[in-house]
């Protein structure tokens, strides 16, 4: 399905990279919301975000101030001239936010993962002209992300953008949510005119990671940033560790290097020819490897052997990972490559055994 998109065209916001959205994780008190908003407005931020309804992983935590916070958001708009945005997860949320004059809606990662919930929001938004930002689902599923876009676009919402907030992972890493940059990159390849906004607060989970993640997003050509900022981050009622003060946000933004986007690639043509040659060689070598794998499959079949030889597989992964490090590549990258190669080898050997 091809999306029917229009530019975001946000009133009072210049169309330049990066589009910046900022504000606290949660609207906690009227004083906190207005204090943070005025500080951000003084730094030149044009779009204020705050969570009114907060989906929590477990019960008992702060789940948002509710509709009272919409009145505070209205005051932000009146007093600072900033646009306002908040997360909606149900049709009722959407209706109340629109009624309160919220300028932009966003759909959270947990909601994006549920097609029924997205469709409920799509039905509620029919006939409404409002920008909608859609966060990636919690799991790394590009089709689910695109499906949410199609549902909202099918309701007539043409001003769409996505928020890349990273993906949940059960392993411990430096990130709260793994960036897995290749997923939004593939989304950009499929839908080139769709704005992509990076959420370094949720990817990093720690305020010290926000600056490098912002720069990475800009280097990848992302269109904007949504950063959590609080007038007193350490006292925040939710996600305190990943929020920064307006002053720190301003410092981070001023240090960003915004490289020009250009389609001129004449100076890269020779280097790209070398890449093409390397890729062709890789394909040929992989084809040769698969031929050998099929011969091994034939041998296993003739000698009644199982396909998976765990000791040998572990040996390949460990050795190749070490070789990759010596050649300037990460061991994790090399392991992933050889896991994919092994998976294809097993598939081809299975075909031989099943003949």
N, C-alpha and C positions, 0 to 999 in steps of 0.2 A: 504494500500500500504506500503510495507516494503522499507525503504530508503537504498540506496546503498552508504554507507559512507566510507570515508578513514580518517585517522588522519590528523589534520591540517598541521603538518610538516612545520613550518614557519622557513625560513632560518635565522640562527643566533639567534634564540630564543630557550632557553632551555625548555624542556617539564616538567615543574614543576608548581605547584599551588602557587600563582595565576599568570596566564598570565595577564599582565597589559598593557592596551592600554590607552594612555593619550595625551592630546593636547587641544587646545581651542575649544569652541563650534563652532566658525566661524573663518575662515581665513579672517582677516581684512586688514592687510597690510603685505608687504614682511618683514618688520622689526619685526613686532609682531610675525609672524609665525616663523622666524628663531631664534629670541631671545628665544621664548618659547621652541622651539625644542632643542636648544643647552643646555638650562638649564635642560630639562628632560633627555637628553642623558647623561649629567654629573651625573644624579641621577641613571643611570642604566636602564632607560626605553628604550625598544627596538622597540616599535610600536607607531608611531605618528599619531594622528587623528586630523582632522580639517574639518569643514563643508564648502564645496565650493558652493553648492546650498542649500539654507535654506528654507524649506517649513514653511510659517508663517500662524498662525491662521487667521489673518486679513491683508488686504493689507496696504501698507504704511510703514511697518517695514523693517528692513534690511534683504534682501532675498539672501544674499550671494554675494561674489565677482565675482563668475562665473569662466569661464575657465582660466582667468589670474592667479587664485590661484593655478592651477595645476602646473604652472611653479615654483611657490614657493615651492610646495611639492617636486618637482624634486630636488630643491636645498637642501631641508632638507635631502633627501636620499643621495645625493652626499656628503654633508658636515658632516653628523653625522653617516651615515651607518644605520640609523633607517629604518624599514619598514614603509610604509605609508598606510593610509586607509581613505576613505571618503564615504559619503552617496550618493547613486544614486537612482533616482526616475523615470527616463525615459530611454529608449533605448539609446538616444543620450548621456545622462550623462555617462552611462556605457561605451559606445564606446570611449568617450573622456578621461575618467579616465584610461581605459586600454591602450589607445594610449600614454598617458602621463606617463605610468609606475607605476601607483598606484598598490600596492601589494595586498591589500585586499579591497573588497567592502562591504558596509553594506546597508541594505534595512531598511528604517525608518518605524516607527509605522503607520503613515498615509498611506504609500504605501502598507504595509502588509495587511491593512484592505480592499484593493481593488484588488480582484483577477484578473481583467483585467490588472491593472498596473503590478502586479507580473508576469503575463504571458508574457507581453510585454518585461519585463526584462529577463525572462527565454529564450525567443526566441532570444534576442540579445546576450545572453551568450553561446549559443550552439557552441561547438567546442573550448571553452576557458577553460583553466585550471587555475582557480583563486579561492582562498578561499572567501566565501560569508557568512556574518553574517546577520541574520534576526531578527530584533526586533519584540517583540510581538505587535499585533494590539492594537490600542488605547483602544478598548473595551475588556472585559475579555472573549474572545472567543478562547478556546484552539484549536478547530477544524479549525478555520480560520488560526491560527498560523501554525498548522501542514500542512494545505493545501498549504501555501506559501512554506514550506520546500519541499513538494512533487513536486510542480511546478518547483522550481529551480533545485532540484535533477533530475527531469525528463529531464532537458536540458543537463544532463551530468556533472553537478557540484557535485563533491563527497566530497570536503573539505568544510563542512558546520558546522556552530555553530549558536547558538541563543543568543540574548541579551535580558535580562529581564529588562525592563525600567519602569515597573509598568503600572497601568491602570487608565484611566480617571474616575473621579467621580464628581458628581455635588455637593456633600456635602463638607463642609469645614472640612479639617483634617490637621494634622501637615505635611502631605506629599503633594507634588505636584501631584504625581500619586500613587495610593494605591499599595503597594507591592503585596498583594494577593499571598503570597508565595506558597499556595497550588497548584496554576496553573503551575508554572515551576516545582514543585515537581512531579505533575502528568505527565508532559511532560518527566521528567527524568525516571519515571516508565515505560512509554510507549516506549521511545527510549533511552535506557541506555547508549549507546555509543555516544550520541550527546553532545558535549561540551556546557555548559551554562555559559554565561558571565553576570555579574550583572552591571547595570548602576545606581549607587547610586546618580549620579548628577540629573538625571531626576526623579528618584523616590522621592528623598528628596526635590529638588527644593531650598534647602538652604545648604550652605556649612557646617554648623555645624552638619548636619545630615549625612554627607558623611562617617565619620569614623565609627559610629555604624552600618550603613547599610553595609559597607564593611565587618565588622566582622560577621554580620548576614549571609551574603552570603557565607563566608568561613565556618561558622559553619554548613551550610546546604549542604556543599560539592560542591559548585559552582566551576567552573574551572578557572574563570578569572574575571577581573574588567575592566570596561571602565569608566574612570574618567575625567571630564573636567578640564583642567588646563590651566592657562593663565598667562603670565608674569606680567599683571596688571589687575587682575580680576574686580576691581571696575570700570574700564574704558571700560570694554568689550562692544561691540556693540550688543550683544545678550546674554541673560541668565546670566547676571553678578552675580546674587546672588548665583548661584550654582557652580561657578568655584573657584578653589583654586590655589594658587601659586605652582610652582614645589617644593619649600621647604616644604610647608604644606603637599603636596601629599607624599613626601618622609617620613615625620614624621608619617603620617597615616599608610603607608605601613610598616614601621619599628615596629609599635605597634601591628600589626596584629598577632593574635595567629592562626597558621595554624595547625589544628589537623590532625593526620594521618587518611587516609582512610583505613579501614580494613574490611575484610569479616569475621574475627574471632569473633564469637558471643557466644562462650561457656559460658562465665561468665554472659551473659544476659539471658540464657535459662530459669532459674527459674523465673526471673521477667517477661519474655515474656509469660510464662505459666499463670502467674497471670493476665496479660493483656487479654489473650485468654479467661480466665474464666470470667473476667469482661464483655468482649464483648458478650459472650454467654448469660450472665445474662441480659445484655441490650436488646438483641434481644428478649429474652423471655418476658421481661417486656413490650417492645414495642408491641409485638404481643398481650399481654393481654390488653394493652391500646386500640389497634385497635378493639379488640372484643367489648369493652365497647363503643367505638365510633360508631360501627355498630348498637349496641342496641339503642343508642341515635338516630341514623339515622332512625331506624324503628319507634321509638316513634314520631319523627318529621313528618314522613310520615303519620302516623295514625292520627295525630292531625293537619295536614295541616300547618306545621310550616316551615319557611325558614331555610336553613342549616346554613347560616352565622349568628351568634349571636355576634355582634360587641362588646358589653359591656363585655360579658363573655371572648371573645378572648383577649381583652386588659387587663383584670384582670389576665388572665393566664400569659401573657407575663411579666407584671410588677412584679407579685409575684415571678415567677420563676427566673427572672433576679436578684431580691433582694436575693433570696435563693442562687443563684450561687455565688454572691459576697461574701456572708458569708462563702461559702465553698472554697474560694480561686480562683474562676474562674471569668473571665471578664463578665460583664452584656451583652455586645455585643455578645459574643460567645453563651451564654445561650439563648439569644433571637433568634439567628439564628437557633439553634437546635430546639427550640419549634416552630419557624415559619415553619420549614420543617416537623415537626411532625403534626402540624395543617393542612398543605397542604395535607398530606397523609390522615388524618382523613376526611377532606372535600371530597377528591376524593372517599374514600370508602362510605361515606354517599350519594354522588351523584349516585353511582352505585345502591344503595338501592332505592333511589327515582325514578330512571329511569327503574326499573324492572316492 
